[in-house]
Amino acid sequence: MKLAPYPRVELRWRKVHKHVFNPGERWWELHGGLERWSLEWNELRVHGFFNGDEPWLLAAGSPPVREIVERWHELWLEAAGRAVDEAIARRQVEPQAGGKRSYVGAKGVTVILAGRDRLVTCYKVVDEAIHSDRASERTAVRRQQRRASL
Amino acid sequence: MKIHEIDLLRSQLAESLAELSEDSAPEDGGLERATLAGLLARLVPDDPLVAQAEASLGDLVLGAIARAAEHALALVEAVDEEDDPALSWNALCAVDEACAASWLVARPALVEEAVEEATATVRAFPEPFAPHAEAASAVLRERPPRAGDPAWGLWAAVELSAVGLPLDQEGASFETRIALDLDVRLPRLVQEGLRLAAHAGGLPDEAPWICLARGEGWELAHTVDPSGRDILLLTGAGESSLRCDGEPRTWTEDPEGRICAATPGAWEIAVDGKVRRFRIEA
């Protein structure tokens, strides 16, 4: 599924800041590998992308940072669209409160959509022991279904 | 629904156990097996898969459980007020799962410090966790952690997270008041001025949403359609009938479910064999 990007650029940067460059979500597993991710993480750090609450937003607008952030946003959006397709094929879709649905794709990529195709957010659930991609997917499915069952 | 959760835990645990081969080290997947067995043991303590998983664990799993609790604490601390509730739920589950694993190996002390910090975070910043207050009640009522499991304190803090937050004028959710058949008066959701603001992009992306009732596989809500009109939306239910001021109304099929214009008046909607009553203000 092709998902539309957020209209506001700040929101796009915020998702990259919160999820893609959060080491706990291990986004390098989906694209480019750890070495490249680390180099870019360091480039962002040097430019203040991880500083405090608001300074990072200013940093995100500077050319070298913006290029990395925008590119990762595209990759993040593609990963979200792919996860929705995988979730539908694997029947890993659950309704959530507020008319939303959650979709769990391969490697624990979890997408929340409002309505049919409005992206709310996308994040990656990992098996805390980093055991396997399949374990991450099981973890995401378990948490998704647990929420739906209560 | 509890049976469904048991089935899921059994199937995941069986899959995880099947991934063990002769070449596997005991730590491979040990945390996942301890977690799944700990969660399953809360629901079916004598399930044979629990014993099988316990027998497969080595000492190295203890360090993995402690690290999982630290990772879970980091997830709780990273939750923002503007996050979707799915993220705060994921963080709570991560803490709860570390607790379940620690209880299974009879070493709750492994996670206690991290869980206490996570619980303190929920108490200090309850807003992002408030959407899960009812789920926390259900956990404590239907799938309670056992005595000595540090997850108790966590879920109790989440249960209290909605206390003091604005609900309706009487301090209860509309859904609860309708379920109790109390007098419920719903506001119109979108006034003309707000509609203009929405067209100009001045309103948040998400439509207002008041859950009126829900059950297994269905939800009845008061919300707005893309043109900003107040509607009642029923998703995923079977038979349903509705009346407004005593006059029958009909549902219209929509990609999101079934909808009906939410005009002012006294409504009676039958879903799942039970009638829900509320009034929409003019």
HADDOCK unambig.tbl for C-alpha pairs under 7 A between the chains (distance, minus, plus):
assign (segid A and resid 98 and name CA) (segid B and resid 209 and name CA) 5.88 0.50 0.50
assign (segid A and resid 115 and name CA) (segid B and resid 256 and name CA) 6.62 0.50 0.50
assign (segid A and resid 128 and name CA) (segid B and resid 68 and name CA) 5.42 0.50 0.50
assign (segid A and resid 129 and name CA) (segid B and resid 31 and name CA) 6.36 0.50 0.50
assign (segid A and resid 129 and name CA) (segid B and resid 64 and name CA) 6.42 0.50 0.50
assign (segid A and resid 131 and name CA) (segid B and resid 28 and name CA) 6.57 0.50 0.50
assign (segid A and resid 131 and name CA) (segid B and resid 29 and name CA) 5.51 0.50 0.50
assign (segid A and resid 138 and name CA) (segid B and resid 12 and name CA) 6.91 0.50 0.50
assign (segid A and resid 143 and name CA) (segid B and resid 90 and name CA) 6.48 0.50 0.50
assign (segid A and resid 143 and name CA) (segid B and resid 93 and name CA) 6.48 0.50 0.50
assign (segid A and resid 146 and name CA) (segid B and resid 5 and name CA) 6.87 0.50 0.50
assign (segid A and resid 149 and name CA) (segid B and resid 1 and name CA) 5.60 0.50 0.50
assign (segid A and resid 150 and name CA) (segid B and resid 135 and name CA) 5.39 0.50 0.50
assign (segid A and resid 150 and name CA) (segid B and resid 138 and name CA) 6.22 0.50 0.50
